[in-house]
């Protein structure tokens, strides 16, 4: 599957990574839904870090459509709060 | 589907279908799509140029503020040596304001540099994808039937469209940040226009409106500390006579 980190890169991840991606993404979503910023930056960094380390960047001249698009690395808690509506960034 | 994913997908799909709706003929669609992509790339380059301009403006203000800091420090020393404590205090208060502004500008120049780098990277990626699309479209034109071609155009165009939407989002964020920095730059310019960093020796002992505002702005303990330190240094120097700049063998720590 292909995951884009907005403003950064597209990464190709093994299908087996989907579960962990979902888990990390749910953790971010849970924090945002709680309305308290505590731990947001860490959880979001963990999500992006997982994509960066588990995936391989897609070549610049390769044209692919992403399966998932994550927000930019400097996404703030407030921005995340307005972007989420409860389902999170990755659909079930 | 919610969130950024949903919004971005919608944007991309709308853009792509708009492109593909233009023409019945796949070859025509491809050429039109490519032409649009090249146009968009020009907009991105223009956006980067705007960020660079904003950065240069802030850097110019930085260097002018740096000069003010040096000048006000010198004036404060001269005033201390001449036993004009009020004047020294005013100079230090203004120096304090200039230093605070300087720090803030510095942070923002760094941030703009970061934005510029990101946009340049994005532009490079977009350029590579557009170039790849150009090659692909010639292959599609030559090798596929009209029906097959439609599908492949759609695939390629969606991929490029996504990249474009992403660069668009990055541009928007950069523009928003640049706007905030413009407000800060304007505030510094107002201080300069109000004569905040001008030559103090022209001022009398009377307090003007600027002085009152500055006193509220500047942090008093820092000014007191620095004044005391300056007095100590100049007193220890002994030989410093009124109106002369004492030798500065060591730079005093900035009043932060």
Boltz contact constraints between the chains, C-beta under 6 A:
constraints:
  - contact:
      token1: [A, 6]
      token2: [B, 166]
      max_distance: 6.0
  - contact:
      token1: [A, 6]
      token2: [B, 169]
      max_distance: 6.0
  - contact:
      token1: [A, 7]
      token2: [B, 170]
      max_distance: 6.0
  - contact:
      token1: [A, 60]
      token2: [B, 125]
      max_distance: 6.0
  - contact:
      token1: [A, 60]
      token2: [B, 128]
      max_distance: 6.0
  - contact:
      token1: [A, 61]
      token2: [B, 128]
      max_distance: 6.0
  - contact:
      token1: [A, 61]
      token2: [B, 132]
      max_distance: 6.0
  - contact:
      token1: [A, 63]
      token2: [B, 129]
      max_distance: 6.0
  - contact:
      token1: [A, 63]
      token2: [B, 132]
      max_distance: 6.0
  - contact:
      token1: [A, 63]
      token2: [B, 156]
      max_distance: 6.0
  - contact:
      token1: [A, 63]
      token2: [B, 159]
      max_distance: 6.0
  - contact:
      token1: [A, 63]
      token2: [B, 160]
      max_distance: 6.0
  - contact:
      token1: [A, 64]
      token2: [B, 159]
      max_distance: 6.0
  - contact:
      token1: [A, 65]
      token2: [B, 158]
      max_distance: 6.0
  - contact:
      token1: [A, 65]
      token2: [B, 159]
      max_distance: 6.0
  - contact:
      token1: [A, 65]
      token2: [B, 162]
      max_distance: 6.0
  - contact:
      token1: [A, 69]
      token2: [B, 5]
      max_distance: 6.0
  - contact:
      token1: [A, 69]
      token2: [B, 8]
      max_distance: 6.0
  - contact:
      token1: [A, 71]
      token2: [B, 4]
      max_distance: 6.0
  - contact:
      token1: [A, 83]
      token2: [B, 3]
      max_distance: 6.0
  - contact:
      token1: [A, 83]
      token2: [B, 4]
      max_distance: 6.0
  - contact:
      token1: [A, 84]
      token2: [B, 3]
      max_distance: 6.0
  - contact:
      token1: [A, 85]
      token2: [B, 2]
      max_distance: 6.0
  - contact:
      token1: [A, 87]
      token2: [B, 2]
      max_distance: 6.0
  - contact:
      token1: [A, 89]
      token2: [B, 3]
      max_distance: 6.0
  - contact:
      token1: [A, 89]
      token2: [B, 4]
      max_distance: 6.0
  - contact:
      token1: [A, 89]
      token2: [B, 5]
      max_distance: 6.0
  - contact:
      token1: [A, 91]
      token2: [B, 1]
      max_distance: 6.0
